Amino acid sequence: MRQLAEQKKVVERWRGVEKAAAEAAELISLEDSSMAAEIEAEVNKLASRLNEMELEGAFSGDYDERNAILSIHAGAGGTESQDWAQMLMRMYLRWAERRGYNAEVLDVSPGEEAGIKSAVIDISGDYATGYLKSEHGVHRLVRLSPFDADHARHTSFALVEVLPEAEADVDVKIAPDDLKVETFRSSGPGGQHMQKTSSAVRLTHLPTGLTVHCQSERSQHQNKEIAMKILLSRLLELELEKRAEARAKLRGKRIAAEWGNQIRSYVLHPYKMVKDHRTDYQSGDTEAVLDGELDGFISAYLKSKLGEEG
């Protein structure tokens, strides 16, 4: 039923484009010069949407149409990297807002002085996983440090993970005996209630050793629900990795260890440039990129993957 609903949505979107194209053609046929600007705007909007839908049609992953669970982890470097992780969180929230996607911060672990140690965001929208898989990897920032008394140049790293949102009992099944549930007091800012009650939850999947914790909500029940949502997605990712390894063995290929690869650099000093190292796509408008203008990078990545083996 889910697949049928997804296919219906695809058909509806293509019919919407067909209708918009017919309306634009009708406006053009009027040959009214006073409407030239309006017609040009409509044609540009149509071309952009068509390009986007062609990319969506090329998505080959079984879960590309799903909502995405995006995690950000600050790298080594203390406050510098934690501030960078928070900048990335804002960037992805702004990107989701630009696309009309719904973004909910599921969990945040604040840094000691500034920034965040980690964050988990649920991003809901058509093909959220398909688009955001281009962001999976290590992101590097070069800038003059706002936290250094000497205002020296620093390099910071953060890891971004993108997982498809999993469905319990459909994608992943967890036996009750395979799950260890622990509660503890929340750490970091959050008010007296979070500090004094054991509302934080840690889930451990015993067969794999995967551990997930959540402490952002006031309620232990809410934290457990969020932790379970994240755990299911991590277990699904583990299963997908096993399938990829099996396919690689059948093809006689070695799987590249891409988990920690640096995928993109954001240079704010001595010049301004954001460059993706996989596609060589770059932008000199660093402020726009950090404000969520990522579609150029995402499109370049997806186009580079067209025609590759699944």
C-alpha positions in Angstrom: 0.0 0.0 0.0 2.9 2.4 0.8 4.5 1.8 -2.6 1.1 2.3 -4.3 0.7 5.6 -2.5 4.2 6.7 -3.5 3.5 5.8 -7.2 0.3 7.8 -7.1 2.1 10.8 -5.8 4.6 10.6 -8.6 1.9 10.4 -11.2 0.1 13.4 -9.6 3.3 15.5 -9.7 4.0 14.7 -13.4 0.4 15.6 -14.3 0.9 18.9 -12.4 3.9 19.6 -14.5 2.0 18.6 -17.7 -0.8 21.1 -16.8 1.7 23.9 -16.0 3.4 23.3 -19.3 0.1 23.5 -21.2 -0.8 26.8 -19.4 2.7 28.3 -20.2 2.3 27.2 -23.9 -1.1 28.9 -24.0 0.3 32.2 -22.6 3.1 32.1 -25.2 0.6 31.6 -28.0 -1.1 34.9 -27.0 2.1 36.8 -28.1 1.4 39.5 -25.6 4.6 41.4 -24.9 3.2 42.8 -21.7 3.2 39.3 -20.2 6.8 38.5 -21.2 8.2 38.8 -17.7 5.5 36.6 -16.3 5.9 34.0 -19.0 9.7 33.9 -18.5 9.2 33.4 -14.8 6.8 30.5 -15.3 9.0 28.8 -17.9 12.1 29.1 -15.6 10.0 27.7 -12.7 8.8 24.8 -14.9 12.3 24.1 -16.2 13.6 23.9 -12.6 10.8 21.6 -11.5 11.3 19.4 -14.5 15.0 19.1 -13.8 14.3 18.2 -10.2 11.8 15.5 -11.2 14.2 14.0 -13.7 16.6 13.6 -10.8 13.9 12.0 -8.7 13.2 9.6 -11.5 16.8 8.5 -11.4 16.7 7.6 -7.7 17.6 3.9 -7.5 17.7 3.3 -3.7 14.9 1.3 -2.2 14.4 4.0 0.5 15.2 7.2 -1.4 11.6 8.3 -1.2 11.6 8.1 2.6 11.8 10.8 5.3 15.4 11.1 6.5 17.1 10.9 9.9 20.1 13.3 9.8 22.7 13.2 12.5 25.5 15.7 13.0 28.6 14.9 15.2 31.3 17.4 16.1 34.8 16.2 15.4 38.0 16.6 17.4 38.8 20.2 18.3 36.5 21.0 21.2 34.6 24.3 21.0 35.6 25.0 17.4 34.2 21.8 16.0 31.1 22.0 18.3 30.4 25.5 16.9 30.8 24.1 13.4 28.4 21.3 14.1 25.8 23.9 15.2 26.4 25.9 12.0 25.7 22.7 10.0 22.5 22.0 12.0 21.3 25.5 11.1 22.2 25.0 7.5 20.2 21.8 7.1 17.2 23.3 9.0 17.2 26.3 6.6 17.6 24.0 3.6 14.5 22.0 4.7 12.6 25.2 5.2 13.5 26.4 1.7 12.2 23.2 0.2 9.0 23.2 2.2 10.0 20.1 4.2 9.2 19.6 7.9 12.3 19.4 10.1 12.1 18.4 13.7 15.1 18.4 16.0 14.8 15.0 17.9 17.8 15.3 20.1 20.7 17.8 20.8 23.7 17.3 23.0 25.0 20.9 23.8 28.7 21.7 23.9 30.5 22.8 27.0 31.1 26.4 26.0 29.3 26.9 22.7 27.8 24.9 19.8 26.7 21.3 20.0 28.4 17.9 20.4 25.7 16.2 18.3 22.2 16.6 17.0 19.6 14.4 15.4 17.0 15.9 13.0 14.0 14.2 11.4 13.4 15.7 7.9 10.1 14.9 6.4 9.3 15.4 2.7 9.2 13.7 -0.7 12.6 12.0 -1.4 14.2 13.5 1.7 16.6 10.6 1.9 17.3 10.6 -1.8 18.4 14.3 -1.8 20.2 14.3 1.6 22.3 11.2 0.9 24.6 13.6 -0.9 25.4 15.1 2.5 26.6 11.9 4.2 30.3 12.3 5.1 32.8 14.6 6.8 32.4 18.4 6.3 35.5 20.6 6.8 35.5 24.3 7.8 38.5 26.7 7.6 38.1 30.1 9.2 39.5 32.7 11.6 38.5 31.4 15.0 36.0 33.5 17.0 37.1 31.6 20.1 40.8 32.2 19.8 42.3 35.3 21.5 44.9 35.5 18.7 42.1 35.2 16.0 44.2 32.4 14.3 43.0 30.3 11.4 41.5 27.0 12.5 40.3 23.9 10.7 37.3 22.1 12.1 35.5 18.8 11.1 32.0 17.4 11.6 30.4 14.2 10.5 27.0 14.1 8.9 25.1 10.9 8.7 21.9 10.4 6.7 19.6 7.4 7.3 16.2 6.5 5.9 13.4 6.6 8.4 12.6 3.0 9.2 9.2 1.4 10.0 8.9 -0.9 12.9 7.9 -4.5 12.1 8.1 -3.7 8.4 11.8 -2.8 7.8 13.2 -4.0 11.2 11.9 -6.3 13.8 13.3 -6.1 17.4 12.5 -8.9 19.9 11.8 -7.6 23.4 14.6 -9.7 24.8 17.1 -8.1 22.3 16.5 -4.6 23.8 18.1 -3.2 26.9 16.4 0.0 28.3 18.2 2.2 30.8 17.1 5.6 32.2 19.3 8.3 33.7 19.3 12.0 34.5 19.7 14.4 31.7 23.0 16.4 31.4 23.6 19.9 30.1 21.1 22.7 30.0 17.4 21.9 30.3 16.0 23.2 33.6 15.5 21.7 37.0 13.0 19.1 35.8 15.4 17.5 33.3 18.2 17.7 35.8 16.3 16.1 38.7 14.3 13.3 37.0 15.5 10.2 35.2 13.9 11.2 32.0 16.8 10.4 29.6 16.7 7.0 27.9 19.4 4.8 26.5 18.5 1.9 24.3 21.0 -0.9 23.5 20.3 -3.5 20.8 22.1 -6.5 22.3 22.7 -8.6 19.2 24.5 -5.7 17.4 25.7 -3.6 20.3 24.2 -0.5 18.8 23.4 2.1 21.4 21.1 5.2 21.1 20.2 7.7 23.7 17.8 10.7 23.9 17.4 13.3 26.6 15.9 16.3 24.9 12.3 15.8 26.0 10.8 16.2 29.5 9.1 12.9 29.4 10.8 9.5 29.6 8.2 8.1 27.3 8.9 10.7 24.6 12.6 10.2 24.9 12.1 6.4 24.5 10.0 6.9 21.4 12.6 9.1 19.8 15.4 6.8 20.7 13.5 3.8 19.2 12.9 5.8 16.0 16.7 6.5 15.7 17.6 2.9 16.6 15.3 1.4 13.9 17.0 3.6 11.3 20.5 2.6 12.4 19.5 -1.1 12.3 18.1 -0.6 8.8 21.3 1.1 7.7 23.3 -1.9 9.1 21.1 -4.2 7.0 21.6 -2.1 3.9 25.4 -2.2 4.5 25.3 -6.0 4.7 23.4 -6.2 1.4 25.9 -3.8 -0.3 28.8 -6.0 0.9 27.1 -9.1 -0.4 26.5 -7.5 -3.8 30.1 -6.3 -4.0 31.4 -9.8 -3.3 29.2 -11.2 -6.1 30.6 -8.5 -8.5 34.1 -9.0 -7.3 34.4 -5.4 -6.3 35.9 -3.9 -3.1 33.6 -1.5 -1.2 35.3 1.8 -0.6 35.5 2.9 3.0 33.5 6.1 2.5 32.3 6.6 6.1 35.0 9.1 7.1 35.9 10.6 3.8 36.0 14.4 3.6 33.3 15.3 1.1 33.2 19.1 1.2 35.3 22.0 2.4 33.8 25.4 3.5 36.7 27.9 3.4 35.9 31.3 5.0 39.6 32.5 5.2 41.9 33.5 3.4 39.3 33.4 0.6 35.6 32.4 0.5 34.7 29.2 -1.3 32.6 26.0 -0.7 33.8 23.1 -2.8 32.5 19.5 -3.0 35.5 17.2 -3.5 33.4 14.4 -5.2 32.0 16.6 -8.0 34.2 19.7 -8.0 31.1 21.8 -7.8 31.8 25.0 -6.0 30.3 28.3 -4.9 31.9 31.5 -3.8 28.7 32.6 -1.9 29.6 31.0 1.4 26.9 32.9 3.3 24.1 31.6 1.0 25.4 28.0 1.3 25.5 28.2 5.1 22.0 29.7 5.0 20.8 26.5 3.3 21.4 27.1 -0.4 22.5 23.5 -1.1 20.5 22.5 -4.2 23.5 23.1 -6.6 25.7 20.8 -4.6 23.0 18.2 -4.2 22.1 18.2 -7.9 25.7 17.9 -9.0 26.2 14.9 -6.7 23.0 13.2 -8.0 23.9 13.8 -11.6 27.4 12.4 -11.0 25.7 9.1 -9.8 23.4 8.7 -12.8 24.2 5.5 -14.7 26.2 3.9 -11.8 25.4 0.4 -10.8 23.1 0.1 -7.8 
